[in-house]
Amino acid sequence: MDSASREAYAGMHGYDEVRTASRALATEAVHAGRDDLARQGLHAPPIDLSTTYPSYDSRGEAARIDAFATTGAEPDGPPVYGRLGNPTVARFETALARLEGTEAAVAFASGMAALTAVLLVRASMGLRHVVAVRPLYGCSDHLLTAGLLGSEVTWTDPAGIAEALRPDTGLVMVESPANPTLAEVDLRAVAHACGSVPLLADNTFATPVLQRPAEHGARLVLHSATKYLGGHGDVMAGVVACDEEFAGRLRQVRFATGGVLHPLAGYLLLRGLSTLPVRVRAAAETAAELARRLTADPRVARVHYPRIGGAMIAFEVHGDPHEVIAGVRLITPAVSLGSVDTLIQHPASISHRIVDADDRRGAGVSDRLLRMSVGLEDADDLWADLDAALGVRPRPERGAGNCATSHNEPAAAAARP
């Protein structure tokens, strides 16, 4: 293992001595996790693919493993085994923690593995009750509702959080903007309502470019890193940004359950972060323009676009949403989001199919709702594809106005990322 990789592994904040002043988000996105490279004679971060590491000091190994078992802190010195940690992944974790403004971050093989680890940490303390606000990503909803990890969930709206808390409540979970309706919650007010119970905010849609939940009181910030953090549709991962105490417990769960992130995925995610601000802002500008056009279109019943902006749009059509999915040619009809290319899907059929139909509709996920992740293509080209897929425009009745409305605020109020 090269010296740069050894230094990367030395701790989540092993680069802090290099940074002497606060830096803008765009600068952190490029340099966080890479600060030591130049003085190591490197430009690109190394990829450490080792699963195990030699050591002739078995007593020292035993002491380091004992220390990890006690606190979950990163072991001092070189790595021991790939399930305990990896230098390339540690670089990504360091960078993401910097961007989210937290002490640490812990990466996993997927977003669902990351959420599972959080629930297991709280359950291990006898705190199995979760208070959650719909909508959430469909599989997150299912994991809580089905009780697969022995958890019990109380669903409520943001105003009912404080009343829903119990002595065994281990977590409050929200997603803002929410998947797929893009509904937003006041994170600061929700964190206040949580009291001493940790707030987990899923920040996948917003990314730290648009909001940093930890600044509003969230103790845990969840990302499906598969989406915007990777940004190119070629890596699957999850990550939790949090304080060092909780990070230690997450590392222990990750070690015990094996939901580790592959080093190559860690490398791709670190590379993805370097362009995250540019990608999010460019896609958000296009998304705001498409939201304006959809709002003015008589074939569209309702447009959902978040006040904080972003690259996600949800809209309900008067016609058959499945025909729109079948009709796109430039836009890719597929699940997932956050890639450089534009994706569209029908949540009631795919991403939220696993949620009970009544619960789904009660959370605003109608059968006519479409969710679109806007990429980096030209706005006019995307609109031409959407226009064709939406079908023939109805003839306007004399004196009739456009009935399209926006869920949050008028789409004419453009994204301000």
C-alpha positions as CSV (number, residue, x, y, z in Angstrom):
1,M,0.0,0.0,0.0
2,D,1.4,3.4,-1.0
3,S,2.1,6.1,1.6
4,A,-0.8,8.3,0.4
5,S,-3.2,5.4,0.9
6,R,-1.8,4.8,4.4
7,E,-2.3,8.5,5.3
8,A,-5.8,8.4,3.9
9,Y,-6.7,5.4,6.1
10,A,-5.2,7.1,9.2
11,G,-8.6,8.8,9.9
12,M,-11.6,10.4,8.5
13,H,-10.1,13.8,9.1
14,G,-6.5,12.9,8.3
15,Y,-6.3,15.8,5.9
16,D,-7.4,18.6,8.3
17,E,-3.9,19.8,8.9
18,V,-3.6,20.6,5.2
19,R,-6.7,22.9,5.1
20,T,-5.9,26.1,6.9
21,A,-9.0,28.1,6.1
22,S,-12.7,27.5,5.3
23,R,-13.3,26.9,1.7
24,A,-16.3,27.3,-0.7
25,L,-18.4,24.3,-1.5
26,A,-17.1,24.1,-5.1
27,T,-13.5,24.1,-3.8
28,E,-14.2,21.5,-1.2
29,A,-15.9,19.3,-3.9
30,V,-12.7,19.3,-5.9
31,H,-10.1,19.0,-3.1
32,A,-11.6,17.3,-0.1
33,G,-10.2,13.8,0.3
34,R,-7.3,14.7,-2.0
35,D,-5.5,17.3,0.0
36,D,-2.5,15.1,0.6
37,L,-1.9,14.0,-2.9
38,A,0.5,16.6,-4.2
39,R,3.0,16.2,-1.4
40,Q,2.9,12.4,-2.0
41,G,3.8,13.0,-5.7
42,L,0.4,12.0,-6.9
43,H,-2.4,13.7,-8.8
44,A,-5.2,11.2,-9.1
45,P,-6.2,9.3,-5.9
46,P,-4.9,5.7,-5.8
47,I,-7.3,2.8,-5.8
48,D,-6.5,0.2,-3.1
49,L,-8.1,-3.1,-4.1
50,S,-6.5,-5.2,-1.3
51,T,-8.8,-7.3,0.8
52,T,-6.2,-8.0,3.4
53,Y,-3.0,-6.5,4.6
54,P,0.2,-8.1,5.9
55,S,1.3,-7.5,9.5
56,Y,4.1,-9.2,11.5
57,D,2.8,-7.6,14.8
58,S,-0.1,-9.8,15.8
59,R,-0.2,-8.3,19.3
60,G,-0.6,-4.9,17.8
61,E,-3.3,-6.2,15.5
62,A,-5.2,-7.6,18.5
63,A,-5.0,-4.3,20.3
64,R,-6.3,-2.4,17.3
65,I,-9.2,-4.8,16.8
66,D,-10.1,-4.6,20.5
67,A,-10.1,-0.8,20.2
68,F,-12.4,-1.0,17.1
69,A,-14.8,-3.3,19.0
70,T,-15.0,-0.8,21.8
71,T,-15.7,2.4,19.9
72,G,-15.8,1.7,16.2
73,A,-13.1,4.3,15.6
74,E,-10.9,4.0,12.6
75,P,-8.0,1.7,13.5
76,D,-4.6,3.6,13.8
77,G,-2.0,2.6,11.3
78,P,-2.3,0.5,8.2
79,P,-5.5,-1.4,7.3
80,V,-6.2,-4.9,8.7
81,Y,-9.0,-6.3,6.5
82,G,-11.2,-4.9,3.8
83,R,-14.4,-5.2,5.9
84,L,-12.8,-3.0,8.6
85,G,-12.1,-0.2,6.2
86,N,-10.4,0.8,2.9
87,P,-8.2,3.8,2.1
88,T,-9.9,4.7,-1.1
89,V,-13.3,4.5,0.5
90,A,-12.0,6.6,3.4
91,R,-11.1,9.4,1.0
92,F,-14.7,9.5,-0.2
93,E,-16.1,9.5,3.3
94,T,-13.8,12.4,4.3
95,A,-14.9,14.4,1.3
96,L,-18.6,13.8,1.8
97,A,-18.4,14.7,5.5
98,R,-16.7,18.0,4.5
99,L,-19.5,18.8,2.0
100,E,-22.2,18.0,4.5
101,G,-20.5,19.8,7.3
102,T,-20.4,16.8,9.7
103,E,-17.6,15.2,11.7
104,A,-17.6,11.9,9.8
105,A,-19.3,9.8,7.1
106,V,-19.7,6.1,6.7
107,A,-20.2,4.5,3.3
108,F,-22.1,1.4,2.4
109,A,-22.8,-0.9,-0.5
110,S,-26.2,0.9,-1.2
111,G,-28.5,3.5,0.2
112,M,-30.7,0.7,1.7
113,A,-27.6,-0.9,3.4
114,A,-26.9,2.5,4.9
115,L,-30.5,2.9,6.3
116,T,-30.4,-0.6,7.5
117,A,-27.2,0.1,9.5
118,V,-28.8,3.1,11.1
119,L,-31.9,1.1,12.2
120,L,-29.7,-1.7,13.5
121,V,-27.6,0.8,15.6
122,R,-30.7,2.1,17.3
123,A,-32.3,-1.3,17.7
124,S,-29.2,-2.5,19.4
125,M,-29.9,0.1,22.1
126,G,-33.5,-1.1,22.5
127,L,-34.9,1.8,20.5
128,R,-36.9,0.1,17.8
129,H,-39.6,2.7,17.3
130,V,-39.3,5.0,14.3
131,V,-41.4,8.1,13.6
132,A,-41.5,8.9,9.9
133,V,-43.1,11.3,7.5
134,R,-44.4,10.2,4.1
135,P,-43.6,10.2,1.3
136,L,-40.2,8.4,1.5
137,Y,-38.4,6.4,-1.1
138,G,-40.5,3.3,-1.7
139,C,-38.0,0.8,-0.4
140,S,-37.3,2.9,2.7
141,D,-41.1,3.0,3.3
142,H,-41.3,-0.8,2.9
143,L,-38.3,-1.5,5.2
144,L,-40.0,0.5,8.0
145,T,-43.5,-0.7,7.4
146,A,-42.7,-4.4,7.0
147,G,-40.8,-4.5,10.2
148,L,-38.0,-6.6,8.6
149,L,-35.5,-5.4,11.1
150,G,-37.9,-5.7,14.1
151,S,-38.7,-2.0,13.9
152,E,-42.1,-0.4,14.5
153,V,-43.1,2.8,12.6
154,T,-45.5,5.6,13.3
155,W,-46.4,7.6,10.2
156,T,-47.3,11.2,10.8
157,D,-47.1,14.6,9.3
158,P,-44.4,17.1,10.4
159,A,-46.8,18.8,12.9
160,G,-47.4,15.5,14.6
161,I,-43.8,14.4,15.2
162,A,-43.5,15.6,18.9
163,E,-46.8,13.8,19.8
164,A,-45.7,10.6,18.1
165,L,-42.5,10.2,20.1
166,R,-42.3,7.4,22.7
167,P,-39.7,6.4,25.3
168,D,-38.5,3.7,22.8
169,T,-38.3,6.0,19.8
170,G,-34.9,5.7,18.3
171,L,-35.2,7.8,15.1
172,V,-37.3,10.3,13.3
173,M,-37.0,10.0,9.5
174,V,-37.9,12.5,6.8
175,E,-36.9,13.1,3.2
176,S,-36.9,16.6,1.8
177,P,-37.5,17.1,-1.0
178,A,-39.3,13.9,-0.9
179,N,-39.4,11.0,-3.4
180,P,-41.3,11.3,-5.6
181,T,-43.6,14.2,-4.9
182,L,-40.8,16.7,-4.0
183,A,-42.7,17.8,-0.9
184,E,-40.5,19.7,1.4
185,V,-40.4,20.0,5.2
186,D,-38.9,22.6,7.5
187,L,-35.9,20.7,8.7
188,R,-35.1,23.1,11.5
189,A,-38.7,22.9,12.9
190,V,-38.7,19.1,12.6
191,A,-35.3,18.8,14.4
192,H,-36.7,21.0,17.2
193,A,-39.8,18.7,17.4
194,C,-37.5,15.6,17.7
195,G,-36.0,16.8,21.0
196,S,-33.2,14.4,21.9
197,V,-34.3,11.8,19.3
198,P,-31.9,11.8,16.3
199,L,-33.3,13.2,13.1
200,L,-32.4,11.3,9.9
201,A,-32.8,13.5,6.8
202,D,-32.6,11.8,3.4
203,N,-30.7,14.4,1.4
204,T,-30.5,12.4,-1.9
205,F,-32.5,14.8,-4.0
206,A,-31.1,18.0,-2.7
207,T,-27.4,17.1,-2.2
208,P,-25.2,19.4,-0.1
209,V,-25.2,21.8,-3.0
210,L,-28.8,22.8,-2.2
211,Q,-29.1,22.1,1.5
212,R,-27.0,20.8,4.4
213,P,-29.4,19.2,6.9
214,A,-26.9,19.1,9.7
215,E,-26.9,22.9,9.7
216,H,-30.6,22.7,10.5
217,G,-30.3,20.2,13.4
218,A,-30.3,16.7,11.7
219,R,-27.9,14.4,13.4
220,L,-27.9,11.9,10.5
221,V,-27.8,12.8,6.7
222,L,-28.5,9.9,4.4
223,H,-27.7,9.7,0.7
224,S,-28.3,7.1,-1.9
225,A,-24.8,7.9,-3.4
226,T,-25.9,5.9,-6.4
227,K,-27.7,9.1,-7.5
228,Y,-26.1,12.6,-7.7
229,L,-23.0,11.9,-5.7
230,G,-21.9,9.3,-8.3
231,G,-23.7,11.2,-11.0
232,H,-23.1,8.9,-14.0
233,G,-25.3,5.9,-13.4
234,D,-22.4,3.5,-13.0
235,V,-21.9,3.1,-9.3
236,M,-24.2,1.9,-6.5
237,A,-23.5,3.1,-2.9
238,G,-25.0,4.7,0.2
239,V,-23.5,6.9,2.8
240,V,-24.5,8.4,6.2
241,A,-22.9,11.7,7.3
242,C,-23.0,12.2,11.0
243,D,-21.0,12.9,14.2
244,E,-18.1,10.7,15.1
245,E,-19.8,8.9,17.9
246,F,-22.6,7.6,15.6
247,A,-20.1,6.9,12.9
248,G,-18.3,4.5,15.2
249,R,-21.4,2.5,15.8
250,L,-22.2,2.5,12.0
251,R,-18.7,1.1,11.3
252,Q,-19.3,-1.7,13.8
253,V,-22.5,-2.6,12.1
254,R,-20.9,-2.4,8.7
255,F,-18.1,-4.7,9.9
256,A,-20.5,-7.2,11.4
257,T,-23.0,-7.3,8.5
258,G,-20.6,-6.9,5.6
259,G,-22.4,-4.1,3.7
260,V,-19.0,-2.6,2.6
261,L,-18.5,-0.4,-0.3
262,H,-16.1,-1.6,-3.0
263,P,-12.9,0.5,-3.4
264,L,-13.6,1.1,-7.1
265,A,-17.0,2.5,-6.2
266,G,-15.3,4.7,-3.6
267,Y,-13.0,6.0,-6.3
268,L,-15.8,6.7,-8.7
269,L,-17.8,8.5,-6.0
270,L,-14.8,10.7,-5.0
271,R,-14.5,11.6,-8.7
272,G,-18.2,12.3,-8.9
273,L,-18.1,14.7,-6.0
274,S,-15.6,16.9,-7.9
275,T,-18.2,17.9,-10.4
276,L,-21.3,17.7,-8.1
277,P,-21.9,21.5,-7.8
278,V,-21.5,22.1,-11.5
279,R,-23.8,19.2,-12.5
280,V,-26.5,20.0,-9.9
281,R,-26.6,23.7,-10.8
282,A,-26.7,23.1,-14.6
283,A,-29.3,20.4,-14.4
284,A,-31.4,22.6,-12.0
285,E,-31.4,25.4,-14.5
286,T,-32.8,23.2,-17.2
287,A,-35.3,21.6,-14.8
288,A,-36.7,25.0,-13.8
289,E,-37.2,25.8,-17.4
290,L,-39.0,22.5,-18.1
291,A,-41.1,23.0,-15.0
292,R,-42.2,26.4,-16.4
293,R,-43.2,24.8,-19.7
294,L,-45.0,21.9,-18.1
295,T,-46.9,24.3,-15.9
296,A,-48.2,26.2,-18.9
297,D,-49.1,23.0,-20.8
298,P,-52.8,22.0,-20.9
299,R,-51.9,18.3,-21.1
300,V,-50.4,18.6,-17.6
301,A,-52.7,18.7,-14.6
302,R,-50.1,19.6,-11.9
303,V,-46.4,20.2,-11.6
304,H,-44.4,19.6,-8.5
305,Y,-41.1,21.5,-8.2
306,P,-39.3,22.2,-4.9
307,R,-38.7,25.7,-3.6
308,I,-35.0,25.1,-3.2
309,G,-34.8,24.1,-6.8
310,G,-32.9,21.1,-8.0
311,A,-33.0,18.8,-11.0
312,M,-36.1,16.7,-10.1
313,I,-39.5,17.4,-11.4
314,A,-42.8,15.5,-10.8
315,F,-45.9,16.1,-12.8
316,E,-49.3,14.7,-13.2
317,V,-50.9,14.3,-16.6
318,H,-54.5,14.4,-17.8
319,G,-53.9,11.5,-20.1
320,D,-52.3,8.1,-19.7
321,P,-48.9,8.4,-18.0
322,H,-47.9,5.0,-19.4
323,E,-48.2,6.4,-22.9
324,V,-45.8,9.2,-21.9
325,I,-43.3,6.6,-20.7
326,A,-43.7,4.6,-23.9
327,G,-43.4,7.8,-26.0
328,V,-40.0,9.2,-25.0
329,R,-37.0,8.7,-27.3
330,L,-34.2,11.0,-26.0
331,I,-35.2,10.7,-22.3
332,T,-34.5,7.3,-20.9
333,P,-37.5,5.5,-19.2
334,A,-35.8,4.0,-16.2
335,V,-35.7,4.0,-12.4
336,S,-33.0,5.9,-10.5
337,L,-32.0,9.5,-10.9
338,G,-29.2,12.0,-10.6
339,S,-27.3,10.9,-13.8
340,V,-26.0,13.1,-16.5
341,D,-28.8,11.9,-18.8
342,T,-32.5,12.6,-18.2
343,L,-34.6,9.7,-16.8
344,I,-38.3,9.4,-16.4
345,Q,-40.4,6.8,-14.5
346,H,-43.9,6.1,-13.2
347,P,-43.6,5.8,-9.4
348,A,-46.8,4.0,-8.8
349,S,-45.6,1.2,-11.1
350,I,-42.0,1.0,-10.1
351,S,-40.2,2.9,-7.3
352,H,-43.2,3.0,-5.0
353,R,-45.1,-0.1,-6.2
354,I,-44.0,-1.9,-3.0
355,V,-45.9,0.7,-0.9
356,D,-49.6,-0.1,-0.1
357,A,-51.8,1.6,-2.7
358,D,-53.8,3.5,-0.2
359,D,-50.7,4.7,1.7
360,R,-49.1,5.6,-1.6
361,R,-52.0,7.7,-2.7
362,G,-52.4,9.3,0.7
363,A,-48.9,10.5,0.4
364,G,-49.6,12.2,-2.8
365,V,-48.3,9.6,-5.2
366,S,-51.1,9.5,-7.6
367,D,-51.5,7.0,-10.4
368,R,-51.0,9.8,-13.0
369,L,-47.7,11.1,-11.4
370,L,-44.5,10.9,-13.4
371,R,-41.1,11.6,-11.9
372,M,-38.3,13.0,-14.0
373,S,-34.6,13.4,-13.2
374,V,-33.3,16.1,-15.5
375,G,-29.8,15.6,-16.8
376,L,-27.3,17.8,-18.7
377,E,-29.0,17.8,-22.2
378,D,-30.2,20.9,-23.9
379,A,-33.5,22.2,-22.6
380,D,-35.1,22.6,-26.0
381,D,-34.1,19.0,-27.0
382,L,-35.6,17.6,-23.8
383,W,-38.8,19.6,-24.3
384,A,-39.2,18.4,-27.9
385,D,-39.1,14.8,-26.6
386,L,-41.5,15.5,-23.8
387,D,-43.9,17.5,-26.1
388,A,-44.0,14.5,-28.5
389,A,-44.5,12.0,-25.7
390,L,-47.3,14.0,-24.1
391,G,-49.3,13.6,-27.3
392,V,-51.8,15.9,-29.1
393,R,-52.6,19.2,-27.4
394,P,-56.3,19.6,-26.6
395,R,-58.1,22.4,-28.4
396,P,-58.6,25.2,-25.8
397,E,-62.2,26.1,-25.0
398,R,-63.2,29.7,-25.5
399,G,-62.5,31.6,-22.3
400,A,-60.8,28.6,-20.6
401,G,-57.5,29.1,-18.8
402,N,-54.7,26.8,-18.1
403,C,-55.4,24.6,-15.1
404,A,-51.9,23.4,-14.5
405,T,-50.7,24.3,-11.0
406,S,-47.5,23.8,-9.0
407,H,-47.3,21.8,-5.8
408,N,-44.9,24.1,-4.0
409,E,-44.7,27.6,-5.6
410,P,-45.1,28.6,-9.2
411,A,-42.5,27.0,-11.4
412,A,-41.8,30.4,-12.8
413,A,-39.9,30.9,-9.6
414,A,-36.8,29.3,-10.9
415,A,-34.3,27.2,-9.1
416,R,-31.7,29.3,-7.2
417,P,-29.0,26.7,-6.5
